[in-house]
Amino acid sequence: MLDDLNALENKALAELDAADSPDAIEAWRIAHIGAKGALKAMMPRMKDVPKEQKGEVGKRLNEVKATLESAFEAKKGAAGPGGAGPAPAVDMTEPGITDTRRLGRRHIITRVRAELVEVFARMGFDVAQGPELEDDEHNFIKLNIPAGHPARDPIDNFYVDDPNEAETPRMLRSQTSTVQIRAMERMVAEGSGPPIKVVSPGRVYRPDTVDATHSFMFHQIEGLYIDRGVTLRDLKTTLLQFAKAYFAPDAEIRLRPSFFPFTEPSAEFDMKIALKPGTEPAWIELGGCGMVDPNVLQACGVDPEEWTGFAFGFGIERIAMGKHAIPDIRMLFENDIRFLERV
């Protein structure tokens, strides 16, 4: 039987070598290694092999089977799907094909926003949301910004309705402070009353000229805390703890006196940040803050004689730039894959 197996192998390989078309190759497969082929026909003869030779013959049978199947696959692959003959040669001078499928991740702005919310959540702040298409009442009036105030000028806002014609013109919100108004209104409407402690991250819009530090669309995170006996000391402590938790335990901050219509007293919140690796930290303004003006509380139905509170608003892009040493805000929106892979 060993001689027959050797003869079968030699004959089959010779015939396979002579096969010159896909049909001939398939006919060879059926004749030699198919379910009714020559190799299959030899297997019943194993019962007649002497016991002491069964191991040797069985091993040889498996070797022939593997050889013929391997030769068939190689011949079929060389013939290709359309005909016999070798497959076209690969031009080794052409650029390689790169697998561009990569695992994605969240954009740096989305990540920083989530990180800020998480830091303030550890201080007890809930998250409040509000619409990006706002009305004049929430964007200005209830924030103690009266008619005729320079902040309401159409050149500084994206109005949807003509402010000279509509009674309460709609606009793309220019600040997330609108959410604190809606949060207080909702609290009063539900009869729950203070205390209230929320942060509200989101997009805002101002027709600024785009440069390294400005954009017509950017992100803010607003904070509001109202309770009995809230003071400026509570505000500064909150901001200091935020800076230490998010940036570094040795973070340096300062509050500079300023003016905002909706807070009194008001301050600018600065922090020492190195915007470029290896440079000395410099004071960078992160946002504004202050004690909520009694007029704002009263406009929302909160008694300023009983309740006090503070508010703050940061630019998320500015925090991201400070945290990750990003020198130009435009890099956050250009979708340059080299930059997105770095941060």
C-alpha positions in Angstrom: 0.0 0.0 0.0 3.0 2.3 0.6 4.0 1.8 -3.0 0.5 2.6 -4.2 0.4 5.8 -2.1 3.8 7.0 -3.5 2.6 6.3 -7.0 -0.7 8.1 -6.4 1.1 11.2 -5.0 3.5 11.4 -8.0 0.8 11.0 -10.6 -1.5 13.5 -8.9 1.2 16.1 -8.7 2.1 15.7 -12.3 -1.5 16.0 -13.5 -2.0 19.1 -11.2 1.1 20.7 -12.7 -0.4 20.2 -16.2 -3.8 21.6 -15.3 -4.1 24.9 -17.2 -7.5 26.3 -16.4 -9.8 26.7 -13.4 -12.0 23.9 -14.8 -9.1 21.5 -15.1 -7.9 22.3 -11.6 -11.4 21.6 -10.2 -11.6 18.4 -12.2 -8.3 17.4 -10.7 -9.6 18.1 -7.2 -12.7 15.9 -7.8 -10.6 13.0 -9.2 -7.9 12.9 -6.6 -9.0 14.5 -3.3 -12.7 14.8 -3.6 -15.3 12.7 -1.7 -15.1 10.0 -4.4 -11.5 10.6 -5.4 -8.6 8.3 -5.7 -7.2 9.1 -2.3 -10.5 8.5 -0.6 -10.8 5.2 -2.4 -7.5 4.0 -0.7 -8.7 4.5 2.8 -10.8 1.3 3.1 -7.7 -0.7 2.3 -6.3 0.2 5.7 -8.2 -2.8 7.2 -6.1 -5.2 5.2 -2.8 -3.7 6.3 -0.9 -5.9 8.9 -1.3 -4.6 12.4 2.5 -3.9 12.8 2.4 -1.7 9.6 -0.8 0.2 10.3 1.0 3.1 12.0 3.5 3.6 9.2 0.9 3.3 6.5 -1.6 5.6 8.3 1.1 8.3 8.7 2.0 8.1 5.0 -1.7 8.3 4.0 -2.0 11.6 6.0 1.2 12.9 4.5 -0.1 12.3 0.9 -3.4 13.9 1.8 -1.8 17.0 3.2 0.6 17.3 0.3 -2.1 17.1 -2.4 -4.5 19.5 -0.6 -1.7 22.0 -0.1 -0.6 21.7 -3.8 -4.3 22.2 -4.8 -4.7 25.4 -2.8 -1.4 26.8 -4.1 -2.4 26.0 -7.7 -5.9 27.5 -7.3 -4.5 30.7 -5.7 -1.9 31.1 -8.5 -4.7 30.7 -11.1 -6.7 33.5 -9.6 -10.5 33.9 -9.9 -10.6 34.6 -13.6 -8.2 32.1 -15.2 -5.1 30.0 -14.9 -1.6 31.4 -14.6 0.2 33.3 -11.8 -1.4 36.3 -10.2 -0.2 39.7 -11.3 3.1 40.7 -9.7 3.1 43.3 -6.9 4.8 46.5 -7.8 7.1 47.0 -4.8 7.7 50.6 -5.7 4.1 51.7 -5.1 3.2 53.2 -1.7 2.0 50.8 0.9 -1.7 50.4 1.9 -2.1 51.8 5.4 -4.9 50.6 7.6 -6.5 53.9 8.6 -8.9 52.3 11.0 -8.1 53.6 14.4 -9.7 53.6 17.8 -11.3 57.0 18.3 -11.6 59.0 21.5 -13.5 62.1 22.6 -12.4 65.5 21.5 -10.2 67.5 23.9 -13.0 70.0 24.6 -15.5 67.2 25.4 -13.0 65.6 27.7 -12.1 68.8 29.6 -15.8 69.7 29.9 -16.5 66.3 31.5 -13.5 66.6 33.8 -14.6 70.0 35.0 -18.1 68.7 35.7 -16.6 65.8 37.7 -14.4 68.2 39.8 -17.4 70.4 40.7 -19.6 67.3 41.3 -17.2 66.3 44.1 -17.9 69.7 45.6 -21.7 69.0 45.5 -22.6 70.8 42.3 -25.4 69.4 40.1 -25.5 69.9 36.3 -28.1 72.3 34.8 -28.8 72.7 31.1 -30.4 75.5 29.1 -31.2 76.3 25.4 -28.6 77.8 23.1 -31.4 79.8 21.3 -32.3 82.3 24.1 -34.5 85.3 24.5 -33.7 88.8 25.5 -35.3 88.4 28.9 -33.0 85.6 30.0 -29.8 86.7 28.2 -30.0 90.3 29.4 -33.0 91.7 31.4 -33.0 89.2 34.3 -29.2 89.4 34.4 -29.5 93.1 35.3 -28.5 94.3 31.9 -31.1 97.0 31.0 -32.2 98.4 27.7 -29.5 100.6 26.1 -26.6 98.7 27.8 -23.6 98.4 25.5 -23.6 94.6 26.0 -26.9 94.4 24.1 -25.5 96.0 20.9 -26.3 94.0 17.8 -22.7 94.2 16.7 -21.7 92.2 19.8 -24.5 89.5 19.6 -26.0 87.0 17.2 -29.6 88.1 17.1 -32.2 85.9 15.3 -34.9 88.6 15.5 -34.4 92.3 14.9 -34.0 93.8 18.4 -35.5 97.1 17.2 -38.7 95.3 16.1 -39.3 92.3 18.3 -40.5 92.8 21.9 -38.4 90.0 23.2 -35.9 89.3 20.4 -34.3 85.8 20.2 -30.6 85.3 20.0 -27.8 82.8 20.3 -26.9 83.0 23.9 -23.8 85.0 24.6 -23.1 83.5 28.0 -24.1 80.4 30.1 -25.3 82.8 32.8 -28.7 82.4 31.2 -28.8 78.9 32.7 -28.5 80.2 36.3 -31.6 82.4 35.6 -33.6 79.4 34.3 -32.4 77.2 37.2 -33.6 79.7 39.7 -36.9 80.2 37.9 -37.4 76.4 37.8 -36.6 76.1 41.5 -39.2 78.8 42.4 -41.8 77.4 40.1 -41.4 73.9 41.7 -41.6 75.5 45.1 -38.4 73.8 46.2 -36.6 77.0 47.1 -32.9 77.4 47.8 -30.3 76.1 48.4 -29.3 75.6 44.8 -25.8 74.5 43.7 -25.3 73.9 40.0 -22.8 74.1 37.1 -23.9 74.6 33.5 -21.5 73.8 30.7 -22.3 74.6 27.1 -21.7 76.5 23.9 -22.0 80.3 23.6 -21.8 82.6 20.7 -20.3 86.1 20.1 -19.3 87.8 16.8 -15.6 88.0 17.8 -12.8 88.2 15.3 -11.1 84.8 15.3 -7.5 84.9 16.5 -5.2 82.9 18.8 -7.4 83.5 21.9 -10.9 84.3 20.4 -13.6 82.5 18.5 -17.2 83.3 17.5 -18.3 80.1 19.1 -16.7 78.7 22.3 -17.6 76.9 25.5 -18.2 78.1 29.0 -19.0 76.5 32.3 -21.2 78.6 34.7 -21.4 77.9 38.4 -24.1 79.1 40.9 -24.5 78.6 44.6 -27.3 80.1 46.6 -27.9 79.5 50.3 -28.1 81.4 53.6 -25.0 83.1 54.6 -22.9 82.5 51.4 -20.0 85.0 51.3 -17.1 86.0 49.0 -14.9 83.8 51.2 -17.0 80.7 50.0 -16.5 81.8 46.4 -12.7 82.1 46.7 -12.4 78.8 48.6 -14.4 77.1 45.9 -12.2 78.5 43.1 -9.0 77.7 45.0 -10.1 74.1 45.6 -11.1 73.8 41.9 -7.6 75.0 40.8 -5.8 72.6 43.2 -8.0 69.6 42.2 -7.8 70.2 38.4 -4.4 71.8 37.8 -2.0 71.1 40.7 -1.9 71.2 44.5 0.4 74.2 44.3 -1.8 76.2 41.9 -1.7 79.9 42.4 -4.9 82.0 41.9 -6.0 85.6 42.4 -9.2 87.6 42.2 -9.0 91.1 40.7 -11.8 93.6 41.2 -13.9 94.0 38.2 -17.5 94.8 37.1 -20.3 92.6 35.8 -24.0 93.7 35.8 -25.2 90.5 37.4 -22.7 90.2 40.3 -21.7 92.7 43.0 -19.0 92.7 44.1 -17.4 91.2 40.9 -13.9 89.9 40.2 -11.7 88.4 37.4 -10.4 85.0 38.3 -6.7 84.6 37.3 -4.3 81.7 37.6 -0.6 81.3 37.0 -0.2 79.0 33.9 2.7 78.2 31.5 1.1 78.2 28.1 4.2 76.7 26.5 6.4 73.9 27.9 9.5 75.2 29.5 8.3 78.8 29.9 7.7 80.7 33.1 4.0 80.6 34.4 2.2 83.9 33.8 -1.1 85.2 35.1 -3.9 84.1 32.8 -7.5 85.2 33.1 -9.8 82.1 33.3 -13.2 83.9 33.8 -15.3 86.2 35.9 -17.0 85.7 39.2 -18.7 87.5 42.1 -21.6 87.6 44.5 -25.0 87.4 42.7 -26.5 90.8 42.5 -29.7 91.2 44.6 -31.5 92.5 41.6 -30.9 89.2 39.8 -32.2 87.2 42.7 -35.3 89.4 43.0 -36.0 89.1 39.2 -36.1 85.3 39.6 -38.3 85.3 42.7 -35.6 84.7 45.3 -35.7 86.9 48.4 -32.3 88.7 48.6 -32.9 89.6 52.2 -32.9 85.9 53.1 -30.6 84.3 50.5 -27.2 85.2 49.1 -25.1 83.4 46.5 -22.1 83.5 44.2 -21.6 82.8 40.5 -18.6 82.2 38.3 -18.1 81.6 34.6 -15.0 80.1 32.9 -14.0 79.6 29.3 -13.5 75.9 28.7 -11.2 76.4 25.8 -9.0 78.7 28.0 -8.8 76.0 30.7 -8.0 73.4 28.1 -5.3 75.6 26.7 -3.8 76.1 30.1 -4.0 72.5 31.2 -2.5 71.1 28.0 -0.2 74.0 26.9 -2.1 74.8 23.7 -0.9 78.1 22.4 -3.7 78.8 19.9 -7.5 78.3 20.3 -7.8 77.6 16.5 -6.0 74.4 17.0 -9.0 73.1 18.9 -11.2 73.3 15.8 -9.0 72.7 12.8 -9.3 68.9 13.1 -5.5 68.4 12.5 -5.0 64.7 13.3 -1.5 65.3 14.5 -2.8 67.7 17.1 -5.7 65.5 18.1 -3.4 62.6 18.6 -1.1 64.7 20.9 -3.7 66.0 23.3 
